[in-house]
């Protein structure tokens, strides 16, 4: 695997992480498309570090507000628990913790499955099934908005809803599901606006990626090319930053149907040429 492959890996990660098309599915298919050795899940996860950095930069004000609220809570845990920012913080932590706990269980299950979940047919099935569900939910939410003229903010989320988002997000450990796609699906089902749902989805990726990358450090090959890893992470950061801005503007105008269509077309190509 050369530096050009690293740039391509970073590009694919940077673009697909924030589009509801499954970045892990694309990365799992890359070795077969490019006819190179599979760098493994650990390398894929470190490509996510680049996109995590792009989230930190783009949503720096949101991240800083969460950190500040957490510090305030530590200083006075019994004061201000009913203010919207504190509730948002609690829900964010609840969602992340739920995903983390359930995700560890699923990852343990994956080990007994070897690399079966990275098989082209499995990825293609996930792309189609979860893509159609995402499109149907978004269409339903949009029709409801046209009727009522109202959409919710993620700051109005209840603890039960935050728990539900965490459960759904954990399913995204399977390639082809899409973490951003599944979180957009459930938050749209709960009545959140597309813009709010997208922003919340992006922020939720931060703690999971950071913790996951740290946990997978030991799984990187001993002979890993550090320069290759750096190039991949840098590439995913740059393209991720661009994609965040474009996607948020795009999703407000066209919805999620086009991404469902892309997932179906990609799945058909995968079945035809890689399965």
MARGUVO-206155 format. One record per residue: residue in three letters; z, y, x of N, C-alpha, C in turn. Coordinates in steps of 0.05 Angstrom, whole numbers, padded with zeros to 5 digits, always signed. Layout:
// residues N
alaZYXZYXZYX...
//
This chain:
// residues 275
unk+00000-00024+00017+00000+00000+00000+00000+00025+00018unk-00021+00042+00015-00023+00065+00032-00013+00091+00018unk-00016+00113+00033-00005+00139+00022-00021+00148-00003unk-00047+00141-00004-00063+00148-00028-00052+00134-00052unk-00045+00108-00048-00034+00093-00070-00007+00105-00080unk+00008+00115-00060+00034+00128-00067+00030+00153-00083unk+00009+00169-00077+00002+00193-00092-00006+00185-00121unk-00022+00164-00123-00031+00155-00149-00008+00145-00166unk+00010+00130-00153+00034+00121-00167+00050+00145-00177unk+00054+00165-00160+00069+00189-00168+00055+00204-00191unk+00029+00205-00189+00013+00219-00210+00017+00204-00237unk+00014+00178-00237+00017+00162-00261+00045+00165-00273unk+00065+00164-00256+00092+00167-00265+00097+00195-00276unk+00088+00216-00261+00093+00243-00269+00080+00250-00296unk+00057+00239-00301+00043+00244-00327+00054+00227-00349unk+00058+00201-00344+00065+00183-00366+00095+00183-00373unk+00113+00192-00355+00141+00193-00361+00147+00210-00385unk+00133+00232-00389+00139+00250-00410+00121+00247-00434unk+00099+00232-00431+00082+00225-00454+00092+00199-00465unk+00092+00196-00491+00103+00172-00504+00084+00148-00501unk+00077+00141-00476+00058+00120-00472+00068+00098-00453unk+00093+00100-00444+00107+00081-00427+00099+00083-00397unk+00115+00098-00382+00110+00101-00354+00114+00074-00339unk+00135+00059-00348+00141+00034-00335+00119+00014-00340unk+00107+00015-00363+00084-00003-00369+00060+00004-00352unk+00055+00030-00348+00033+00038-00331+00038+00029-00302unk+00062+00034-00292+00069+00027-00264+00067-00003-00260unk+00076-00019-00280+00075-00048-00277+00046-00058-00276unk+00027-00043-00289-00001-00051-00289-00016-00041-00264unk-00005-00021-00250-00019-00009-00228-00027-00029-00206unk-00010-00047-00197-00018-00066-00176-00042-00083-00184unk-00044-00090-00210-00066-00106-00219-00092-00090-00220unk-00089-00065-00228-00113-00048-00230-00123-00040-00202unk-00104-00033-00184-00112-00025-00157-00114-00048-00137unk-00108-00072-00147-00109-00096-00130-00093-00093-00104unk-00068-00085-00108-00049-00083-00086-00024-00099-00093unk-00007-00104-00072+00017-00119-00078+00036-00102-00095unk+00050-00115-00113+00069-00101-00131+00093-00091-00115unk+00098-00065-00113+00121-00055-00098+00148-00061-00111unk+00147-00070-00136+00172-00078-00150+00185-00056-00167unk+00204-00065-00183+00218-00047-00202+00233-00025-00187unk+00245-00032-00163+00260-00012-00148+00242+00012-00140unk+00218+00006-00131+00200+00027-00123+00191+00043-00147unk+00186+00029-00169+00179+00043-00194+00201+00062-00203unk+00226+00053-00201+00248+00069-00209+00251+00094-00192unk+00245+00092-00166+00247+00115-00149+00224+00135-00155unk+00203+00126-00167+00182+00145-00176+00194+00162-00198unk+00212+00151-00213+00226+00165-00235+00243+00188-00224unk+00252+00185-00199+00269+00206-00187+00254+00233-00186unk+00228+00231-00180+00211+00255-00179+00210+00269-00206unk+00207+00253-00227+00206+00265-00254+00234+00276-00262unk+00255+00263-00252+00282+00273-00258+00285+00300-00246unk+00275+00304-00222+00277+00330-00209+00261+00351-00225unk+00238+00343-00236+00222+00362-00252+00237+00370-00277unk+00253+00351-00289+00269+00358-00313+00291+00378-00305unk+00304+00373-00282+00325+00391-00272+00314+00419-00269unk+00290+00422-00258+00279+00448-00254+00271+00461-00280unk+00257+00447-00297+00246+00458-00322+00268+00465-00342unk+00288+00447-00344+00310+00451-00363+00336+00459-00349unk+00334+00475-00328+00357+00482-00311+00378+00497-00328unk+00370+00514-00347+00389+00528-00363+00404+00509-00382unk+00390+00490-00393+00404+00470-00410+00423+00453-00395unk+00414+00444-00371+00431+00428-00354+00456+00443-00345unk+00452+00468-00337+00475+00485-00329+00494+00489-00352unk+00484+00493-00376+00501+00497-00399+00518+00472-00405unk+00506+00448-00401+00521+00423-00405+00543+00420-00384unk+00536+00427-00359+00556+00425-00337+00579+00444-00342unk+00572+00468-00349+00593+00489-00354+00611+00480-00377unk+00600+00469-00398+00616+00461-00421+00634+00437-00413unk+00623+00420-00396+00639+00397-00387+00663+00407-00370unk+00659+00427-00353+00680+00438-00337+00701+00451-00354unk+00692+00466-00375+00711+00479-00394+00727+00458-00408unk+00714+00436-00416+00728+00414-00429+00750+00402-00411unk+00744+00398-00386+00763+00387-00367+00787+00405-00364unk+00783+00431-00365+00804+00450-00361+00822+00452-00387unk+00808+00451-00410+00823+00453-00435+00811+00434-00455unk+00817+00408-00453+00805+00387-00470+00811+00390-00500unk+00832+00404-00507+00840+00406-00535+00829+00432-00548unk+00816+00448-00533+00806+00474-00543+00776+00474-00545unk+00766+00483-00568+00737+00487-00572+00721+00462-00578unk+00735+00441-00588+00721+00416-00593+00702+00417-00617unk+00705+00438-00633+00688+00441-00657+00664+00459-00652unk+00661+00472-00629+00639+00489-00624+00613+00473-00619unk+00590+00483-00627+00565+00468-00626+00558+00457-00598unk+00564+00473-00577+00557+00464-00550+00575+00440-00541unk+00600+00441-00550+00619+00419-00543+00610+00393-00558unk+00602+00396-00583+00593+00373-00598+00567+00362-00586unk+00549+00380-00577+00524+00372-00564+00531+00356-00539unk+00550+00365-00523+00558+00352-00499+00569+00324-00505unk+00587+00322-00524+00598+00296-00532+00577+00276-00541unk+00558+00286-00557+00536+00269-00566+00518+00260-00544unk+00513+00278-00525+00497+00272-00502+00510+00250-00485unk+00536+00252-00481+00551+00232-00466+00551+00205-00481unk+00555+00207-00507+00556+00182-00524+00529+00168-00523unk+00508+00183-00526+00481+00171-00525+00476+00157-00498unk+00483+00172-00476+00478+00161-00449+00495+00137-00444unk+00521+00138-00452+00539+00115-00447+00530+00090-00463unk+00521+00094-00487+00511+00072-00503+00487+00059-00491unk+00468+00076-00482+00444+00065-00468+00452+00051-00443unk+00471+00062-00428+00479+00050-00402+00491+00022-00406unk+00509+00020-00425+00523-00006-00430+00503-00026-00441unk+00488-00019-00461+00469-00037-00473+00446-00044-00453unk+00438-00024-00437+00417-00028-00418+00425-00047-00396unk+00450-00047-00387+00460-00066-00367+00458-00095-00378unk+00465-00097-00404+00464-00124-00416+00435-00134-00417unk+00416-00116-00424+00388-00123-00426+00377-00130-00398unk+00385-00114-00378+00376-00119-00351+00386-00146-00340unk+00410-00153-00348+00421-00180-00340+00404-00202-00354unk+00396-00197-00378+00379-00216-00393+00352-00218-00379unk+00341-00195-00370+00315-00194-00357+00314-00211-00332unk+00336-00212-00317+00337-00228-00293+00331-00257-00298unk+00340-00267-00321+00335-00295-00328+00306-00299-00338unk+00292-00277-00343+00265-00278-00352+00245-00275-00329unk+00255-00272-00304+00239-00267-00281+00223-00241-00286unk+00196-00242-00283+00180-00219-00288+00163-00222-00313unk+00172-00238-00331+00156-00244-00356+00152-00218-00372unk+00172-00200-00372+00169-00175-00387+00149-00156-00376unk+00140-00161-00351+00119-00145-00338+00092-00157-00341unk+00090-00179-00356+00064-00192-00360+00046-00174-00377unk+00020-00172-00371+00002-00155-00386+00002-00158-00416unk+00004-00183-00426+00003-00188-00455+00028-00177-00468unk+00051-00179-00455+00076-00168-00465+00075-00138-00466unk+00065-00126-00445+00063-00097-00444+00044-00087-00465unk+00021-00100-00469+00002-00092-00489+00014-00094-00517unk+00029-00115-00523+00042-00118-00549+00061-00095-00554unk+00077-00089-00534+00097-00067-00537+00083-00040-00541unk+00061-00036-00527+00046-00011-00530+00036-00008-00559unk+00026-00029-00571+00015-00027-00598+00038-00025-00619unk+00057-00043-00618+00078-00044-00638+00094-00018-00639unk+00104-00009-00616+00121+00014-00616+00105+00040-00619unk+00079+00039-00612+00062+00062-00616+00057+00067-00645unk+00052+00046-00660+00048+00049-00689+00073+00058-00703unk+00096+00047-00696+00121+00056-00707+00126+00085-00702unk+00121+00094-00677+00125+00122-00670+00107+00140-00687unk+00082+00133-00690+00063+00149-00706+00072+00151-00735unk+00080+00128-00746+00087+00127-00774+00112+00144-00780unk+00132+00143-00762+00156+00159-00765+00150+00188-00762unk+00134+00196-00743+00127+00224-00739+00112+00235-00763unk+00094+00219-00774+00079+00227-00798+00097+00231-00822unk+00116+00212-00825+00136+00214-00847+00153+00239-00844unk+00162+00245-00819+00179+00268-00815+00163+00294-00820unk+00137+00294-00813+00121+00318-00817+00117+00323-00847unk+00112+00302-00862+00109+00305-00891+00134+00316-00904unk+00157+00306-00894+00183+00316-00904+00186+00346-00898unk+00178+00354-00874+00179+00382-00866+00162+00399-00884unk+00138+00390-00890+00120+00405-00908+00132+00408-00936unk+00148+00388-00944+00160+00389-00971+00185+00408-00971unk+00202+00405-00951+00227+00420-00951+00226+00446-00935unk+00208+00447-00915+00206+00470-00898+00229+00472-00878unk+00244+00450-00875+00267+00450-00857+00266+00426-00837unk+00275+00432-00813+00278+00412-00792+00304+00417-00778unk+00316+00395-00767+00342+00397-00755+00340+00403-00725unk+00362+00413-00714+00365+00416-00685+00381+00393-00675unk+00377+00385-00650+00393+00364-00638+00423+00371-00636unk+00429+00396-00638+00457+00405-00637+00472+00399-00663unk+00456+00391-00683+00469+00384-00709+00473+00354-00711unk+00467+00339-00690+00469+00310-00691+00498+00301-00694unk+00503+00280-00709+00529+00269-00712+00534+00247-00691unk+00559+00240-00686+00565+00218-00667+00551+00192-00674unk+00549+00185-00700+00535+00160-00708+00506+00162-00700unk+00494+00185-00704+00466+00189-00697+00462+00188-00667unk+00480+00199-00652+00479+00198-00623+00481+00170-00613unk+00497+00154-00626+00500+00126-00619+00474+00111-00625unk+00462+00117-00647+00437+00104-00655+00415+00111-00634unk+00413+00136-00626+00393+00144-00606+00398+00128-00580unk+00423+00125-00572+00429+00110-00548+00421+00081-00550unk+00424+00069-00573+00416+00041-00577+00386+00038-00575unk+00371+00056-00588+00342+00055-00587+00332+00060-00558unk+00344+00079-00544+00335+00085-00518+00337+00062-00499unk+00358+00045-00503+00362+00022-00485+00339+00002-00487unk+00325+00001-00510+00303-00017-00513+00280-00011-00494unk+00279+00014-00484+00258+00023-00467+00258+00010-00439unk+00278-00006-00433+00277-00020-00407+00254-00040-00406unk+00244-00047-00429+00221-00066-00430+00195-00050-00426unk+00179-00056-00406+00153-00041-00401+00135-00042-00426unk+00124-00019-00432+00106-00017-00455+00119-00004-00479unk+00146-00003-00479+00160+00009-00502+00159+00040-00500unk+00165+00051-00477+00166+00080-00471+00193+00092-00479unk+00207+00101-00460+00233+00114-00465+00230+00140-00481unk+00211+00156-00472+00206+00181-00487+00196+00175-00515unk+00179+00155-00517+00168+00147-00543+00189+00138-00563unk+00207+00121-00553+00227+00109-00571+00248+00130-00579unk+00254+00148-00561+00274+00169-00567+00261+00190-00586unk+00236+00196-00582+00222+00214-00600+00220+00201-00628unk+00216+00175-00629+00214+00161-00655+00240+00164-00670unk+00263+00158-00657+00288+00158-00672+00298+00186-00678unk+00293+00205-00660+00301+00233-00666+00284+00245-00688unk+00258+00238-00689+00241+00247-00710+00250+00235-00737unk+00258+00209-00736+00268+00196-00760+00293+00210-00771unk+00309+00220-00752+00334+00234-00760+00328+00263-00769unk+00303+00271-00769+00296+00298-00779+00295+00320-00759unk+00295+00313-00733+00294+00334-00712+00265+00344-00709unk+00262+00369-00702+00236+00381-00698+00223+00368-00673unk+00197+00368-00672+00183+00355-00649+00192+00368-00622unk+00194+00394-00622+00202+00408-00597+00231+00401-00589unk+00249+00401-00608+00277+00394-00603+00279+00365-00594unk+00264+00347-00607+00265+00319-00601+00254+00314-00573unk+00233+00328-00565+00221+00325-00538+00241+00334-00517unk+00253+00358-00521+00271+00369-00501+00295+00350-00497unk+00306+00340-00520+00329+00322-00518+00322+00296-00504unk+00298+00286-00509+00289+00262-00496+00286+00266-00466unk+00276+00288-00458+00273+00294-00429+00300+00296-00415unk+00318+00310-00428+00345+00313-00416+00360+00286-00414unk+00356+00269-00433+00369+00243-00433+00360+00225-00410unk+00336+00231-00399+00326+00215-00377+00342+00220-00351unk+00355+00243-00348+00368+00250-00323+00389+00231-00314unk+00411+00227-00329+00432+00210-00319+00423+00181-00315unk+00405+00171-00332+00396+00144-00330+00380+00139-00305unk+00362+00158-00299+00346+00156-00275+00362+00157-00249unk+00380+00177-00249+00397+00181-00225+00414+00157-00219unk+00428+00147-00239+00445+00123-00236+00429+00099-00229unk+00406+00095-00243+00389+00072-00239+00377+00072-00210unk+00369+00095-00200+00358+00097-00173+00379+00090-00152unk+00403+00099-00156+00425+00093-00137+00431+00063-00137unk+00431+00051-00162+00437+00023-00164+00415+00005-00151unk+00390+00016-00151+00368+00000-00141+00362+00005-00111unk+00377+00022-00098+00372+00028-00070+00372+00002-00053unk+00391-00016-00059+00393-00041-00044+00370-00060-00050unk+00355-00055-00071+00333-00073-00078+00307-00065-00065unk+00306-00042-00052+00282-00034-00039+00277-00052-00015unk+00252-00059-00009+00246-00077+00014+00256-00065+00040unk+00265-00082+00058+00275-00072+00084+00254-00057+00099unk+00229-00065+00096+00208-00052+00111+00194-00030+00095unk+00208-00018+00075+00196+00002+00059+00187+00026+00075unk+00164+00036+00069+00153+00059+00083+00165+00084+00071unk+00183+00097+00086+00197+00120+00075+00178+00143+00069unk+00158+00146+00086+00137+00167+00081+00122+00162+00055unk+00116+00137+00050+00103+00129+00025+00120+00135+00001unk+00146+00129+00003+00165+00134-00018+00167+00163-00024unk+00169+00179-00002+00171+00208-00005+00146+00220-00019unk+00123+00211-00010+00098+00221-00022+00096+00215-00052unk+00105+00190-00059+00105+00183-00087+00124+00199-00104unk+00148+00204-00093+00168+00220-00108+00158+00249-00110unk+00147+00260-00089+00137+00287-00090+00115+00290-00110unk+00097+00271-00110+00074+00271-00129+00084+00270-00158unk+00103+00252-00163+00113+00250-00191+00128+00275-00199unk+00141+00289-00180+00155+00314-00186+00135+00335-00195unk+00114+00339-00179+00095+00360-00184+00080+00356-00211unk+00070+00331-00214+00055+00326-00239+00074+00324-00263unk+00099+00316-00259+00118+00316-00280+00124+00344-00291unk+00127+00362-00273+00133+00390-00280+00111+00402-00297unk+00086+00396-00289+00063+00406-00304+00062+00393-00332unk+00067+00367-00332+00065+00352-00358+00086+00360-00378unk+00110+00366-00369+00131+00374-00388+00122+00398-00404unk+00113+00419-00390+00105+00444-00403+00081+00439-00422unk+00061+00424-00413+00038+00420-00429+00044+00403-00454unk+00061+00382-00450+00068+00364-00473+00083+00379-00495unk+00103+00395-00487+00119+00409-00507+00101+00427-00524unk+00082+00441-00511+00064+00458-00526+00044+00441-00543unk+00036+00419-00532+00017+00402-00546+00029+00388-00570unk+00053+00377-00567+00065+00362-00589+00070+00379-00614unk+00075+00405-00610+00080+00422-00633+00055+00425-00650unk+00031+00422-00637+00006+00427-00651-00007+00402-00662unk-00005+00380-00647-00021+00356-00655-00004+00332-00664unk+00022+00332-00658+00039+00310-00665+00035+00286-00647unk+00042+00262-00656+00043+00239-00639+00021+00218-00644unk+00004+00224-00664-00017+00205-00671-00036+00199-00649unk-00044+00219-00633-00063+00216-00612-00052+00197-00590unk-00026+00198-00586-00013+00181-00566-00012+00152-00575unk-00009+00149-00602-00010+00122-00613-00038+00110-00609unk-00058+00126-00613-00086+00117-00609-00091+00110-00580unk-00081+00126-00562-00083+00120-00533-00070+00094-00526unk-00046+00089-00537-00032+00064-00532-00047+00040-00541unk-00059+00042-00565-00075+00020-00576-00099+00014-00559unk-00114+00035-00551-00137+00032-00534-00130+00020-00507unk-00108+00030-00495-00099+00019-00470-00091-00010-00472unk-00077-00017-00494-00069-00045-00499-00093-00064-00501unk-00114-00054-00515-00138-00070-00518-00152-00075-00491unk-00153-00054-00474-00164-00056-00447-00148-00076-00430unk-00121-00074-00433-00104-00092-00418-00109-00121-00425unk-00111-00126-00451-00116-00153-00461-00143-00164-00452unk-00163-00146-00453-00190-00154-00446-00193-00160-00416unk-00181-00143-00399-00187-00145-00370-00164-00155-00353unk-00139-00154-00363-00116-00162-00346-00100-00185-00356unk-00102-00191-00381-00085-00212-00393-00097-00240-00386
//
